[in-house]
Amino acid sequence: MEKENLENLNKNDCLALTIRKEHRLIVANKAVKRTIIISVKTILAAICLTLLNIFV
């Protein structure tokens, strides 16, 4: 009986750690994607402003 409870506890801990790891990877992936998108938008805005300053 004690061994079964210990095995179930270990399975639950393992599942919780797996979910926690996956969640952290998802959050990190979203942060990287968002950073890249913001950087690209900033670069495009800088290029547009530079072109406007050249022609105006």
Backbone torsions as a table, in degrees:
resi	resn	phi	psi	omega
1	MET	NA	-46.1	-178.8
2	GLU	-64.4	-38.1	-178.7
3	LYS	-66.4	-39.5	178.9
4	GLU	-63.7	-42.9	178.5
5	ASN	-62.6	-40.3	179.9
6	LEU	-66.0	-40.3	178.5
7	GLU	-65.2	-42.9	178.4
8	ASN	-63.7	-39.6	179.1
9	LEU	-64.7	-43.0	178.4
10	ASN	-63.1	-40.9	178.3
11	LYS	-63.3	-43.5	179.7
12	ASN	-64.7	-41.2	178.5
13	ASP	-63.7	-42.3	-179.7
14	CYS	-63.6	-43.2	178.9
15	LEU	-64.2	-43.0	179.6
16	ALA	-63.1	-40.7	178.7
17	LEU	-67.0	-37.0	178.5
18	THR	-65.6	-46.1	179.0
19	ILE	-63.0	-41.8	179.5
20	ARG	-62.0	-42.9	179.7
21	LYS	-64.0	-45.6	179.9
22	GLU	-62.6	-41.1	179.4
23	HIS	-62.7	-43.1	178.2
24	ARG	-62.9	-40.0	178.6
25	LEU	-65.1	-39.7	178.8
26	ILE	-64.7	-44.3	179.8
27	VAL	-63.0	-44.1	179.5
28	ALA	-64.3	-41.2	179.7
29	ASN	-62.7	-44.4	178.2
30	LYS	-63.1	-40.1	-180.0
31	ALA	-64.0	-42.2	179.5
32	VAL	-65.5	-45.7	179.3
33	LYS	-60.7	-44.0	-178.5
34	ARG	-65.0	-40.3	178.7
35	THR	-62.5	-42.2	179.2
36	ILE	-64.8	-43.4	-180.0
37	ILE	-61.9	-45.4	179.9
38	ILE	-64.3	-40.0	179.2
39	SER	-63.4	-43.5	179.7
40	VAL	-64.3	-43.5	178.3
41	LYS	-61.9	-40.4	179.6
42	THR	-65.0	-43.1	179.1
43	ILE	-64.0	-43.8	178.5
44	LEU	-63.1	-40.7	177.9
45	ALA	-64.0	-40.7	178.6
46	ALA	-64.2	-40.9	178.0
47	ILE	-64.1	-44.6	179.0
48	CYS	-61.4	-44.8	179.7
49	LEU	-64.6	-37.6	178.2
50	THR	-65.1	-43.6	178.1
51	LEU	-64.0	-40.9	177.7
52	LEU	-63.1	-40.9	179.3
53	ASN	-66.6	-32.7	-179.4
54	ILE	-69.7	-42.8	-172.7
55	PHE	-90.8	-9.3	-179.1
56	VAL	-105.0	NA	NA
